Amino acid sequence: MSTDKTNNFSHIKFGFRGEGISYKLNGKEYEFNSTCFDGINICFDDLGVSNLNESQKTKMFVEIIQFVNEKENVKPTISYNIDEKNAELWKKLTVEFSSQIKDVDITNNEKANEAWYKSMKADLETGLAEMNIKGLKIKTVKDLDKHWNKIKFTKDGESNERVTFWDKLKAKLN
């Protein structure tokens, strides 16, 4: 796998308002969450559900870092979840390419769930928010608590409670 510098980034682009990064590989587009608050933070979500091999994931990582370095003239912060399938690869690559990276933010499912729950709860408490997650309509904190074990992040190999047909039907009727 070549990690030589490239100047051709026609297959990489920022999303709307500079948030999110799209990467095209073999005719398929892959999305990475990113924010531009206090620099550029790129979240390397688990690509484990894809059929990409380690070499392809490494190529994506390296080229996205180069793209941000060259196009924005900044070193990005890299975020990844230690509980996800590719965590060891992201760890290895952040060490190998540390000179091109500002910082590394490592999270886990427990911390991610706490932050997500807190954020959703605050939104729901305003009375102005409604969320549709996995076919479930969540309008109140009571709904959030009821369905939390069906929607929260889980470790690789674990699964949430199953969202049933009846759960989805009740959500549609409410």
Phi, psi and omega in degrees: 000121179276131175246026177297152178293145176237155175247359182257108181242030183296342181265004180234137177207154173280152177278192180303133181058024178079008180256134184088147177230130176256138180228122179263130178217123179053041176079001179245143181256132179246137182251136174238132176290139174209153176230162179240029175275122181057050182097185181260125178246123181247126178261115177273089179296160180296119176266017183299333180281350179273169177262023180285142176270174183299323179297317179293320179295321178296316178302315180299312181303307184299313183291326177294318178298313179299318179302311180293317179303314184279314185285324183252351180058038177222158172265129182277160167270135180254130177243141172206162183258122183294341181273358182265161189304321185266013184304318181296322177295313181297321178299312180300315183290324179293329175288312183298324183250028183301333180291342180256005185238137179286312186200166177233129179245112182253129178237179174220172184298323181299311178295319180296319179295319178300314181294318181294315179299313181300316180295313180295320180300314179299318178296316182293326180294342176288339183079001183256355186250148171217135183238141173245112182230123181053036178082003180260132178268120182244112184249337184226167176296327177300317176298317180301312180297320181298320186257002187307315183289356177262341187243343186294161177292143177232160178287158177303129180094345176261166177218157177282170168300147183286137172276117184271167174304319182293323176301313181293321179296315178300320180297321180292325183281340180276000000 
